[in-house]
Amino acid sequence: MALSQRLDLRQTQSLVMTPQLQQAIKLLQLSNMELSDYVDREVEQNPLLERDDSEFGGGDGSASPEAGGGGGGDGSQGGAEGGAGVNSPNQSDQGPAINPADQRQRDTHELTTSDHMAGGADSPLDTDFENVWTNGSAADGSFDGAEAFGDWSSRGGGGSFEDGDFNLEQTLSGDLSLRDHLIGQMNVDLIDPVDRLIGLALIDLLDAAGYVTGSLADLAEQLNCDLADIERVLLRVQRFDPPGIFARSLSECLAIQLRERNRLDPAIQALLDNLELLAARNVPALLKVCGVDAEDLSDMVSEIRTLDPKPALRFDHQVVQTVTPDILMRVQPGGGWLIELNTETLPRVLINQRYFAQVSGECRNKAEKEYVAERFHSANWLVKSLHQRANTILKVATEIVRQQDLFFVKGVQSLRPLILRDIAEAIGMHESTVSRVTTNKFMATPRGVFELKYFFTSSISGADGEASHSAEAVRFRIKALIDGEPPSGILSDDRIVEILKSDGIEIARRTVAKYREAMRIPSSVQRRREKSMRL
């Protein structure tokens, strides 16, 4: 076959991932908190962008329940808020919800510092002169600071205002850490400097639960001292508060606490040495090991349950980070649901048109004009992307609420099977877009805060071969059956399969076992042992 060169002209269609399109796709999968950080970085890089954090920057963000999606403002605004209403299928029809007044945010595009000062030059700080407190007189025409506050030192403030050593922060109390709490006891109980050095090294070996990690032999080699000295100091610091601190195992932690209560007898020590039997609820083996009857064993187990297996956690002062919802859902007065974006965490950006007009007229060369035009185009595209993101999230959330209406009315047992394709076909978008929108997005509903991914569950076929059930609803049904079982009638996995089949749910035994293990529910044998010990 001969090789030759030739020139052909072809016409094809392809999707080009421009930087603007990549930015729009990236914004879809960001949560409101992540989006706020992204907008902050864009504002730092683009002089034409401004954050609108004013009180009247966005309105309430609600919109009419038309067509499953609401507007969040036009493209010239931040476009980062909006709402949509959903009529419940089992509710009567109703009138549309009231749209917010977007004109206030639209007017803020042209606001600058000079605009604020122009209307309030005679009243600085937005306050009338008549409403400003000064050093002048009060009602009687005079004001004596000493008379009003009295002698500061006599009130226990630690000195007068003129005292240079006064520090208000010294009067504030803070959370006491575990290390400071133990060092305070060590300074009183351990007199020998060598013992204090060993004690400080043992404190450094504590983990978050208060257990000693690492080898004492390695610590003795590190400190160049005898292992007997390490063990002697360890026994002394194990008497510190909180009880159970400096233990090397769970059994030792519980033994220290029982010793403090003077309840560490040989029988309960034997129980602590065989905690694996207690975890397995092996009552016959425990009775044989401890040498007690069933009543005494029940008393010992009850006392062990009152102990603290992780004594150091009471000093954990870390603030729990709660989930901030991106979407808010509430019941409308006339029936149905109202869905809106959380405007408290949603960033608002504005384009400073006046500054753009000013710098455009002062450009001295082509490079400066291209830079200003590029920044203006980038700012417009960001605002448009934020607006498109708000509309897309509202459309997806509204359709999810519409298809899972029975869940919000009756509960998790009414959750229906749902996949991304169902939502994508209903709103006319691609599955990948729906997947990005539902990633790391949370919605606050009357039944709690749920991730949007929660409403997408696989289906389990019904016994009749036609109806299908949500996997999450089946898991809820299994948990309800196990929670309601009596001690004398523990349900096996096979028995649960039979009950579900009678309810119209076709499920295999291994699937029941998988769901049960995922919910951390023990087997029927372990549940029978546990409930028999409670009796």
Secondary structure, 3 states (H helix, E strand, C coil): CCCCCCCCCCCCCCCCCCHHHHHHHHHHCCCHHHHHHHHHHHHHHCCCEEECCCCCCCCCCCCCCCCCCCCCCCCCCCCCCCEEEECCCCCCCCCCCCCCCCHHHHHHHHCCHHHHHHHCCCCHHHCCHHHCCCCCCCCCCCCCHHHHHCCCHHHCCCCCCCCCCCCHHHHCCCCCCHHHHHHHHHHHHCCCHHHHHHHHHHHHCECCCCEECCCHHHHHHHHCCCHHHHHHHHHHHCCCCCCCCCECCHHHHHHHHHHHCCCCCHHHHHHHCCHHHHHCCCHHHHHHHHCCCHHHHHHHHHHHHCCCCCHHHHHCCCCCCCCCCCEEEEECCCCCEEEEECCCCCCCEEECHHHHHHHHHCCCCHHHHHHHHHHHHHHHHHHHHHHHHHHHHHHHHHHHHHHCHHHHHHCHHHCCCCCHHHHHHHHCCCHHHHHHHCCCCEEEECCEEEEHHHHCCCEEEECCCCCEEEHHHHHHHHHHHHHCCCCCCCCCHHHHHHHHHHCCECCCHHHHHHHHHHCCCCCHHHHHHHHHHHC
